[in-house]
Amino acid sequence: MTMCKVVICALLAHSAVALLRGHDAGHGSFQYEEACGAKSTLRIVPGAAALLQQGNVPGAGVAKFKPFETVLKDGFLGVDCVKDYMYYSGDKFGDNKHDYKLGPVSNVSIVHYEAFVAKEDRKEMTQKVCFEFCRTVPNMGFFGVVNGRGCYCTPYFTPMESDSSQCDANCEGDNTLVCGGKSKSSVFAMHMCDSTKDDLYNSVRTGMKVSGQSLGMVPFLKRMVSYMNGQGGVLQKKFGAVGDSGAANLMQDMKVFAGKLEHQIEDVEASAKKIGQVYKEAFALKDFKNPATVTKAERIMEGIDETLAEHKDEYAEFDQLFALWRPTGNTAGALKQYYPVMYFVDKEFQDMPTTCSGDRVGEPIFDLDENGCAAACDANIHTCVGFQYFRYAKHMCVLFSNFKTGFYYTGCKSAPPAKCYAKLSKFEGTTLKPNPSGKCDQCFEELTKADRCYW
């Protein structure tokens, strides 16, 4: 059997299992673009001497070439952990040149990283470092790493019989990855789909779209932060002065939330600025056959992914806020399902200003009127039983899962609106009046009649 047939048979055996389970053998995969990875099926071409090659294999690694000149591959996939015949008997110029046996068979040779990179320029070995060298070597379809640091490029690989040792050597430059073993190679297949430029532009556009959506919310949110701090500060003093600690604490919660939101805005602005800079760098790149250009493009894409991942929580929370502050659908009439909390305590005082506190559902909601607040409570159908509404400079409400303390003010002739609402379907036919026996689970623990006004 010729060496070529040995290679094809060996890879046929591996193609359905090893390539899909490379990481199970201690091998990772690195793909610069998801579609690229999906296209890398490594189909067998009848009569081909090696896989993934566009030209003739004879002479691979033997004919003169200059590495780091032209990018030929732009992705790699972990294949297997093997004792590679090529490493031991396919090395025409390296340490194993005395055992070289492929001259009369296929006239190919592996190419060592260390043979072409000056000692002072060598990087600590990782799978990516080896790939970025081997992808510039003509007619190479694979690369292998041995003993944590020995990188070589090969047109094909051929498993040999070996002992039970594994690929368990950590990569010299990244101890979270595996780079072969004492006698075995971590082997990776390289593929080229010539899409780095498109991948880069798509990555930048995605980054700009995601960050831009959140950035578009920033002016509105900054205004809300200003209102929260201003309204919160004024009402906190007013309610504190009349001994209504429950309402005063709600204002403090609002100010704390405003501070949290302010930090999120700063993070999103920093993210957008970073991606905006990347946009300029990306569209300044030219000549995507130049290894330095492709490598820079890949680093830009990695940077975008890292930036989006770093700020994904802020983006998600911005979306959630807008879902609350800008509810979909018609909210008109939503308040009809909610009654003033005093309706369930003493109907004589149901039109009086009231405040309440309890266990909060979510963050304070800003810029929604009473119908909007009722709709927000409806959206939290399993937890929300009512809400506290205020209006001063802006509308504001806080959703509750229960009621604990409250005030109702009988001395207000004119004051900014303050009203506590309870959902009719939750309390119809019951009472919320404090019960000293403690046998009423839904009742207020404490409800104070104030013959004065908070304003």
C-alpha positions in Angstrom: 0.0 0.0 0.0 1.4 3.4 -0.9 1.9 6.1 1.6 -0.9 8.1 0.0 -3.4 5.3 0.4 -2.3 4.8 4.0 -3.1 8.4 4.7 -6.5 8.3 3.0 -7.5 5.1 4.8 -6.4 6.5 8.1 -8.3 9.7 7.6 -11.4 7.9 6.4 -11.4 6.0 9.7 -11.1 9.3 11.6 -13.3 11.5 9.5 -16.7 10.5 11.0 -15.5 10.4 14.6 -12.2 12.0 15.4 -12.9 15.3 13.6 -16.2 15.7 15.4 -14.7 14.7 18.7 -11.3 16.2 18.5 -11.7 17.9 21.8 -12.5 14.5 23.5 -8.9 13.5 22.7 -7.6 16.7 24.3 -7.7 18.8 21.2 -9.5 22.1 20.7 -10.7 23.9 17.6 -10.2 27.4 16.5 -12.4 28.9 13.8 -12.4 32.5 12.7 -15.9 32.4 11.5 -18.8 30.1 12.3 -19.7 29.4 8.7 -16.1 28.7 7.9 -15.9 26.0 10.5 -19.2 24.4 9.2 -17.8 24.2 5.7 -14.7 22.3 6.8 -16.0 18.8 6.1 -12.6 17.3 5.0 -14.2 15.3 2.2 -12.0 12.7 0.6 -11.0 13.4 -3.0 -10.5 10.1 -4.8 -6.9 9.6 -5.8 -5.7 12.7 -3.8 -2.5 12.3 -2.0 -3.5 14.6 0.8 -6.6 16.5 1.9 -7.5 20.2 1.7 -4.8 20.9 -1.0 -5.4 22.9 -4.1 -2.1 21.9 -5.8 0.1 18.9 -6.1 1.5 17.5 -2.9 4.9 16.2 -4.2 7.5 18.7 -3.2 5.5 20.0 -0.2 8.0 21.1 2.5 10.9 20.3 0.1 10.7 23.1 -2.5 12.0 26.4 -1.4 9.4 28.8 0.1 9.2 31.9 2.3 6.9 31.6 5.3 4.9 34.5 6.6 4.4 35.9 3.1 1.0 34.7 2.0 -1.9 33.5 4.0 -3.1 30.2 2.7 -5.4 29.0 5.5 -7.8 30.8 7.9 -9.1 28.2 10.3 -8.2 25.0 12.0 -9.9 22.0 13.7 -8.6 19.5 16.2 -8.3 16.1 14.5 -6.6 13.5 16.8 -3.8 12.6 19.2 -1.4 10.2 17.4 2.1 9.1 17.1 2.7 10.6 13.7 4.8 8.7 11.2 5.5 12.1 9.5 7.1 13.5 12.6 9.5 10.6 12.9 10.1 9.5 9.2 8.9 12.5 7.2 11.4 15.0 8.4 13.9 15.6 5.5 15.8 18.5 7.1 15.4 18.4 10.8 16.7 16.2 13.7 15.1 13.1 12.3 16.6 13.5 8.8 18.6 10.3 9.1 15.3 8.4 9.4 13.7 10.2 6.4 12.0 7.6 4.1 9.6 9.5 1.9 12.0 10.6 -0.9 11.1 7.8 -3.3 7.5 7.6 -2.1 6.0 11.1 -2.2 9.0 13.5 -1.9 7.4 15.6 0.9 8.7 16.8 4.2 7.3 18.3 7.4 8.4 21.8 8.2 9.5 22.9 11.7 8.6 26.2 13.2 12.0 26.5 14.9 13.8 26.0 11.6 12.3 29.2 10.2 11.8 31.5 13.1 14.8 33.2 14.7 15.2 32.3 18.4 14.7 35.9 19.5 11.4 36.1 17.5 9.9 32.8 18.7 6.7 33.0 20.8 5.8 30.6 23.5 4.0 27.8 21.7 0.2 27.5 21.5 -2.1 26.0 18.9 -2.6 29.4 17.4 1.1 30.2 17.2 1.7 27.0 15.3 -1.3 27.6 13.0 -0.2 31.2 12.2 3.1 29.8 11.0 1.9 26.7 9.2 -0.9 28.5 7.3 1.7 30.4 5.4 3.6 27.3 4.3 2.5 26.1 0.8 0.8 22.8 0.4 0.3 22.0 4.1 -3.0 20.7 5.2 -2.2 19.9 8.8 0.0 20.9 11.7 1.0 19.1 14.8 2.4 20.0 18.2 4.6 17.7 20.3 5.6 17.8 23.9 4.0 21.2 24.6 6.3 23.2 22.2 7.4 21.3 19.1 5.4 22.8 16.2 5.6 21.3 12.7 3.5 21.6 9.5 2.7 18.6 7.3 0.8 17.9 4.1 -0.8 14.8 5.8 -0.4 12.7 8.9 -0.2 9.0 9.4 -0.9 7.3 12.7 1.6 4.7 13.9 1.3 2.0 16.4 2.2 3.4 19.8 1.9 2.9 23.5 -1.0 4.1 25.7 0.4 7.5 26.5 -1.8 10.5 25.8 -1.6 14.1 24.6 -1.3 15.5 28.0 1.3 18.2 27.7 0.1 21.7 28.3 0.9 24.3 25.6 4.0 26.3 26.6 2.1 29.6 26.0 -1.3 28.6 27.3 -1.6 25.9 30.0 -5.3 25.6 29.5 -4.7 23.9 26.2 -3.1 20.6 25.2 -0.1 20.5 22.8 0.7 16.8 22.3 2.6 14.5 24.6 6.1 13.1 25.0 5.8 10.9 21.9 2.5 11.9 20.4 1.3 14.8 18.4 -1.9 16.9 18.8 -2.8 17.1 15.1 -5.0 19.8 13.6 -6.5 20.2 10.1 -6.3 23.6 8.5 -8.9 24.9 6.1 -9.2 28.0 3.8 -12.5 29.6 2.9 -11.0 33.0 2.0 -13.6 34.9 4.0 -11.5 36.8 6.5 -12.4 40.2 5.0 -16.2 39.4 4.9 -15.9 37.9 8.4 -14.3 41.0 9.7 -16.9 43.4 8.2 -19.7 41.2 9.5 -18.2 41.1 12.9 -17.8 44.9 13.0 -21.4 45.4 11.8 -22.7 43.1 14.5 -20.7 45.0 17.1 -21.9 48.3 15.9 -25.5 47.1 15.7 -25.5 45.7 19.3 -23.7 48.6 20.9 -25.6 51.1 18.8 -29.0 49.9 20.0 -28.0 50.4 23.6 -26.2 53.6 22.8 -29.4 54.9 21.2 -31.1 54.5 24.6 -28.4 56.5 26.5 -29.8 60.1 26.1 -33.2 59.0 27.4 -31.7 57.0 30.2 -29.5 59.9 31.2 -32.5 62.1 31.5 -34.2 59.4 33.6 -31.2 59.3 35.9 -31.3 63.0 36.4 -35.1 62.9 37.2 -34.6 59.9 39.6 -31.9 61.7 41.6 -33.8 65.0 41.6 -37.3 63.6 42.3 -35.9 61.0 44.7 -34.0 63.6 46.7 -37.0 66.0 47.1 -39.5 63.3 48.0 -37.2 61.5 50.3 -36.8 64.7 52.4 -40.6 65.3 52.3 -41.6 61.9 53.4 -38.8 61.6 55.9 -39.9 64.8 57.5 -43.4 63.4 58.3 -42.1 60.1 59.6 -43.1 58.0 56.5 -40.0 55.9 56.4 -41.5 53.4 53.9 -42.0 56.0 51.2 -38.7 57.7 52.1 -36.9 54.3 51.6 -38.6 53.9 48.2 -37.0 57.2 47.2 -33.6 56.0 48.5 -34.1 52.8 46.4 -34.8 54.9 43.4 -31.6 56.9 43.9 -29.5 53.7 44.4 -31.0 52.4 41.1 -30.1 55.7 39.4 -26.5 55.3 40.5 -26.4 51.7 39.2 -27.9 52.8 35.9 -25.4 55.6 35.6 -22.5 53.1 35.8 -24.2 50.9 33.2 -24.5 53.9 30.9 -20.8 54.7 31.3 -19.9 51.0 30.5 -22.1 51.0 27.4 -20.6 54.3 26.2 -17.1 52.9 26.8 -18.0 49.8 24.8 -19.5 51.8 22.0 -16.4 54.0 21.9 -14.1 50.9 21.7 -16.2 49.4 18.9 -16.2 52.7 17.1 -12.4 52.8 17.2 -12.4 49.2 15.9 -14.6 50.2 13.1 -12.0 52.7 11.9 -9.2 50.1 12.2 -11.1 47.4 10.4 -12.0 49.5 7.4 -8.5 50.8 7.1 -7.1 47.3 6.5 -6.1 46.4 3.0 -4.6 43.3 1.2 -6.1 40.4 3.0 -3.6 38.0 1.5 -1.0 39.6 3.7 -0.4 37.5 6.9 0.0 40.6 9.1 -3.3 42.0 7.8 -5.2 38.8 8.3 -3.7 38.4 11.8 -4.7 41.9 12.7 -8.2 41.3 11.4 -8.5 38.2 13.5 -7.4 40.1 16.6 -10.0 42.8 15.9 -12.7 40.2 15.6 -11.6 38.6 18.9 -11.6 42.1 20.5 -15.2 42.7 19.3 -16.3 39.3 20.7 -14.7 40.1 24.0 -16.2 43.5 24.2 -19.7 42.3 23.5 -19.3 39.5 26.0 -17.9 41.8 28.6 -20.9 44.1 28.3 -23.7 41.6 27.4 -25.3 42.1 30.9 -25.6 45.8 30.4 -27.1 45.4 26.9 -29.6 42.8 28.3 -30.5 45.0 31.2 -31.0 48.0 28.9 -33.4 45.9 26.8 -35.3 44.8 30.0 -35.6 48.4 31.2 -37.1 49.5 27.9 -39.5 46.5 28.0 -40.7 47.9 31.4 -40.6 51.6 30.6 -41.9 51.2 27.1 -44.4 48.4 27.4 -45.8 47.0 24.1 -49.5 47.1 23.4 -52.2 49.5 24.5 -52.0 50.2 28.3 -55.2 52.4 28.3 -57.6 51.1 30.8 -55.2 48.8 32.6 -55.8 50.7 35.9 -59.4 49.5 35.9 -58.2 46.2 37.4 -56.6 48.1 40.3 -58.3 49.8 43.3 -56.8 52.2 45.8 -55.5 50.1 48.6 -57.8 51.8 51.1 -60.8 50.3 49.3 -59.7 47.0 51.0 -59.2 48.7 54.4 -61.7 51.6 54.9 -63.6 52.8 51.9 -64.1 56.2 53.6 -60.5 57.1 52.9 -60.0 55.4 49.4 -59.6 58.8 47.7 -57.0 60.0 50.2 -53.2 60.1 49.2 -51.6 56.9 50.3 -48.2 55.3 50.4 -47.2 51.7 50.9 -44.2 49.5 51.1 -43.5 45.8 50.8 -41.3 43.3 49.0 -40.3 44.9 45.7 -40.8 43.2 42.3 -37.9 44.4 40.1 -36.4 47.9 40.0 -38.4 51.2 40.3 -40.1 52.1 37.0 -39.9 55.6 35.6 -41.9 57.6 33.1 -45.0 55.4 33.1 -48.4 56.8 34.1 -50.8 54.9 36.4 -52.1 52.8 33.5 -48.6 51.9 32.4 -47.7 50.9 36.0 -50.8 48.7 36.1 -49.7 47.1 32.8 -46.2 46.5 34.2 -47.7 44.8 37.2 -49.9 42.7 34.9 -46.7 41.6 33.1 -45.4 40.2 36.3 -48.5 38.1 36.7 -47.2 35.6 39.2 -45.5 38.0 41.6 -47.0 41.5 41.5 -50.1 42.2 43.6 -50.0 46.0 43.5 -47.9 49.1 43.2 -47.0 52.5 44.7 -47.4 55.4 42.3 -45.9 58.9 42.6 -45.9 61.9 40.3 -43.6 64.9 40.8 -41.4 65.9 37.9 -42.2 62.5 36.3 -44.3 59.5 36.8 -42.8 56.8 38.9 -44.0 53.5 40.4 -42.7 50.5 42.4 -44.2 47.1 42.1 -44.9 44.9 45.1 -45.4 41.2 45.8 -47.1 42.0 49.2 -47.9 45.0 51.4 -46.3 45.6 54.8 -46.5 49.2 55.9 -48.5 52.2 54.7 -49.7 55.8 55.4 -52.9 57.5 54.4 -52.9 61.3 54.6 -56.2 63.1 55.6 -54.7 66.6 55.7 -53.7 67.1 52.1 -55.5 69.8 50.1 -52.9 70.1 47.5 -49.8 67.8 46.9 -48.1 65.9 44.2 -50.1 62.6 43.7 -49.2 59.6 45.8 -51.4 56.5 45.6 -51.0 52.9 46.5 -53.0 50.4 44.4 -53.9 46.8 44.9 -55.0 44.3 42.2 -58.7 43.6 42.5 -58.4 40.0 41.4 -56.0 39.3 44.2 -58.0 40.8 47.1 -61.6 40.9 46.0 -63.8 39.9 48.9 -60.9 40.1 51.4 -59.4 42.9 53.6 -56.0 44.4 53.9 -56.7 46.0 57.3 -54.0 45.2 59.8 -54.9 42.2 62.0 -53.3 42.1 65.4 -53.8 38.3 65.6 -51.4 37.9 62.7 -53.8 35.4 61.0 -54.2 37.6 57.9 -51.3 36.8 55.6 -52.1 39.5 53.0 -52.9 42.2 55.5 -50.8 45.3 56.2 -48.5 44.8 59.2 -48.8 48.5 60.0 -51.0 51.2 58.5 -50.8 54.8 59.9 -53.5 57.4 59.6 -51.7 60.8 59.3 -53.9 63.9 59.9 -51.4 66.0 58.0 -49.8 66.2 54.6 -46.4 65.2 53.3 -46.2 68.4 51.2 
